[in-house]
Amino acid sequence: MKVLIDTNIILDVLCKRSGFYEDSARVWKFCEIKKIFGVVSALSVPNIVYIMRKELDTHKTKIILNKLSLIFTIEDLKTGDLRKAAEMNFRDYEDAVQSACASRIKADYIITRNIRDFAGSKVAALMPAEFLERI
């Protein structure tokens, strides 16, 4: 099973966000042990670094990027993803790009806490807890 992991799930674990960490960390673990094939869009990487910029120096950034690339496949962003996203009727362009990427890589699900933002996605969006119940 292939899943696209949305930026907020990565941040839940890296920031140990209360109320979200546990389920998101379990999704990470299943990716780490290769029970599921976890993909992170290249779009997420600069967003993660930007959001965590106050906690990260250059060394810590390298460590996190290395960890992410060991656990997840980081999928390149394609021009077609950007064009397709622009044609989607999403309120948030970034979510549309994630959806377009998930569709292109033939992901089974998008794992996110913002499932409403993916209502128009061709790839079903699931909360981490809901996803964990299905596997």
C-alpha positions, -999 to +999 in steps of 0.1 A: +000+000+000+013+034-010+004+066+010+013+102+006+021+117+039+010+153+042+032+180+058+012+182+090+018+145+098+056+150+095+054+181+117+032+162+143+061+139+149+090+163+146+073+188+170+057+161+192+024+179+189+001+170+218-030+151+207-015+143+173+019+128+179+009+092+188-011+083+157+012+101+134+042+084+149+026+050+144+021+059+107+058+068+105+067+035+122+048+015+096+066+034+069+099+028+086+094-010+089+081-010+053+047-023+062+034+006+040+052+026+014+053+062+026+059+090+002+065+127+010+061+153-017+092+174-023+068+203-017+067+193+020+104+195+027+110+233+024+077+238+042+089+216+071+122+234+073+105+268+071+081+260+099+108+245+121+134+272+113+135+285+149+145+251+162+168+240+134+203+250+126+221+237+095+233+205+113+198+196+127+182+203+093+206+178+077+198+152+103+160+156+098+163+155+060+184+123+063+159+107+086+130+116+063+148+102+033+155+069+051+119+065+062+100+079+032+105+082-005+106+119-013+088+123-045+099+150-069+075+177-078+066+178-115+054+206-137+023+186-145+015+185-108+016+223-106-006+227-137-031+201-126-033+217-091-041+250-107-071+235-125-084+218-093-112+235-073-092+235-040-092+265-016-055+259-009-031+255-038-006+236-017-032+210-009-041+208-046-004+202-054-003+174-027-034+158-043-020+160-078+012+144-066-007+116-048-028+110-080+003+109-102+022+084-080-010+063-077-012+066-039-039+047-022-044+074+004-033+108+015-026+108+053-035+142+067-053+159+096-070+182+071-093+158+053-118+186+045-092+203+025-089+172+003-127+168-003-122+172-041-092+149-043-092+118-065-071+101-038-090+096-006-077+115+024-077+099+058-068+110+093-039+089+108-062+071+133-087+062+105-059+050+083-044+029+112-078+012+117-078+001+080-043-016+080 
